[in-house]
Amino acid sequence: MKIIFSALALLVISTSASAVTLDYRHEYKADSKTNADRLKMSHTTEGGYYASVEGRFAEGSERQNDGFSTGSGHFSGSGSEWEFGRNFQVTDKLILAPGVNLDMGDDYVGYRVQIKAIYNITENWMTTFRWRPGVDVSENPNEDNRNYNQFNWEFGYVSEKFSVVSDYEYRFTNYDDYQGDHDYWLYNIVASMPIDKHWTPYTEIGVVPRYNINPSRDDMEMRYRLGIQYNF
């Protein structure tokens, strides 16, 4: 049902906006051997308002004897994500973008707010910083809420011919998976090259956490993504 609602929201946005971006992405984690897909539709108006909705589809995982989880081969919908906000042009180089985000998972709802600063160092070089605090509320009344603060720093080169942007992410949380010696951080690089005014393929290479039952055995693994954007 969540995927159906997401699809309906995509239709509403596409019919009410003059310019819309459709984004499909496939993901593969090398050590966990898990696959995931997403379909996202977004739009930013001339007045700076932005909105997006995303449907997710992912492979489940199973715990192995070594304490790590690997792909089970079973796929299912994994929720949807909704976002709305506005860009404020503070100076010629600085944009502030507050927003709200709703993450609807299989057994929880995540409520998030965020503020993002976008700074154009030169005509092509840019950097951003985003702070996103949030809380995940479980459908099980016996489970405590899960809180976190997420920070992202981006730096990269953007032009009409190609772009390369790096992203460092760190989270402070009260999740059981991340407490004690567990840690959450990742590093990601995104490269894209427009084919024409409509099609833009891109690829991502990232280093992401891979958790073990024993925190002292936590590891990092490679995550690969291939995607395509279509601008209407």
N, C-alpha and C positions, 0 to 999 in steps of 0.2 A: 504494500500500500504506500509506503514511503517513496518508493521509486516512481510509482504512478503519480503521486502528488508532485514530485520533482519534475516529471515530464510535463505535467499541466502547467507548472510555474514557468518552465522554459518556453512554452507556447505563449503564455501571457506576456512575458518579457519581449519575445520576438515580435509580437504584433503591436506592442505599444512603444517600441523604440525604433528610431530611424537607423541606428548602426549597432549591430550586435556581433559579439565574438563567440563562436562555438569552438570548444577546446576538448579534444579527446587525447587521453594519455594512457599508455600501458607501462606497468612497472614490474621489475623482476629483482628479487633479492638473491644474491649469489649463494650464500651459505645456507640460508633458510629454505631456499628453493621454492619461494612463494611468488605467485603472480597476483596482480591487482589491476583494475581498470577504473577509469572515471570519465564522466562526461559532464562538462561544465559550460554554462552559458552566462555571459556577463555583458554589461553595458554601462558606459559612462556618458552622461548627458553633457551638453554644452555648458550647463550651469555648474558642473562639477559633481553632481550626484552619481553614485555608482551602486550597482546592485548585481548580484550573481546568485545562481542556484546550481548545485552540483549533485549528481547521483553517483554512487560508488558500488562497485562489484569486486569481490575479493575472494581469494582462496583461503580456506580454513587451515589451521595448523594443528599438529599433534606433538605432545611432549615425548622426546626420545630418552633412551637410557642414559645418555651423557648429560642430561639436564637442559639441553637446548630444544627448541621447537622447530619442526620442518613442515613443509607443505603437505596437506592431506590429500590433495587432488579433488576436493569437494569445493565447489564454488557457490556463492550466494550473494544476494544484495547485502551491502554493509552500511546502509544508512544514507543520509543526505545532509548537505550543508548549505545554509542560506546566509547571505551577507548583504548589508546595506550601510552606506555611509556617504560622506561628501568630502571633496577636495577643496581646501581653502588656499588660495594663492596669497601667501604672506608677503613675499618679495619676488623679484624676477627669478631668483634662484631657489627659493624655498617654498614647499607646499606642505601643509599639515592636513592629514586625512584621518579624522576620527570615524569610527564605525562600530556596528554591532554585528555579532555572528551567532548563529544558532546551528548546533551540530546535533542531528537526530540519529543516534545509533540504534543498534538492535535492542538494547535494554537500558538505555540512558538518554538523557538530553543534556547537552552541553551549552551553557550560557556564557558568552564571551563579549567583552568590550575591547576596543583597541584604539591606539593612536599611532599613526605612522608619519614620520618626517621624511620627506623626499628632497634631497639637495642636489642641484645640478652644479657640479664643480666647474665644468667647462661645457661647451656645446655638446660634447659626446660622453664625457666622464661623469658618472653620477654615484651617489651613495644614499642609502636609506637606513633608518632605524625604526623598529616597531616594538611596542610594548603591548602584550595581550594577556591580561589576567582573565581567569575563567573558573567556572565550577561545573563539574559533571554530576548531575542528579540521577541516581539509579532508580529504576522502576521498582526495585526491591526496597520496601520501607525499612528493612533491618540493616541495610548497608549505609555507611556514612558517605556524605558527599566527598568528592575528590576535587581538591583545589590546586591551582597551579598559576605560576607567572612565567610567561614565555617571552623571550627577547630574541629578535632577529636583526642582524646587521648585514646589509648587502653593499657590494662595491663592484662596479663594472663599467664596461664600454658599450654604448648603444648608438647605432647609426642606422641609416636607411638600408644599408647593405647587409649588416650582420650585427649581432650583439653577443657579448659574453659577460655573464653576471654571476658572482659568487655569493653564497649565503651561509652565514654561520648562525646556528640556532642553539640556544641554551634554555632549559626549563628548571625552575624550582618548584617541586611538587610535594604533596603528601601521599602520592600513590604508593601502595605497597611495593610495586615493582621498582620504584626509584628511590626508596628509602635506604638508609645505611650506606653501604658501599656501592649501591647502584647509583648510576648517574645518567643524565639525559643530555646529550649534545649531538649535533650532526653538522657536517659540512657538505655543501652542495654547489655544483657549478652547472649553469644552464647556458647552452649555446643555441642560437637560432639564426636562421637565414631566410628572409622572405623570398618566395618565388615570384610573386606578383602582389598586387594590392589586396588579393583575397587570401592566398595560401601562405602559411608560415610554418614549416616543419621545425622541430627543435628536439634537442636531446639533453638529458641530465645525467650527471655522474655524481654520486654522493657516497659518503661514509656515514653509516647510521648504526645505532646501538643494536646489539643482539644479546638478549638477557638469558641468564642461566638461573636455575633454582638456587644454586650456590652463588651468592653475589661476588665471591672472589674469582669466579670463572667467567664473569661477563666478558663479552668480546665486541668488536666492531666488525661490520661486514659491508661489502659494496652493494650499492643499490643503483640499478640502471633504469632509465626511463626514456621512452620514445613517444613523442607527441606531435600533433598537428593542429593548428589553429586555422579557422576559416572566418574571415571578416565579411559580413554581409554588406 
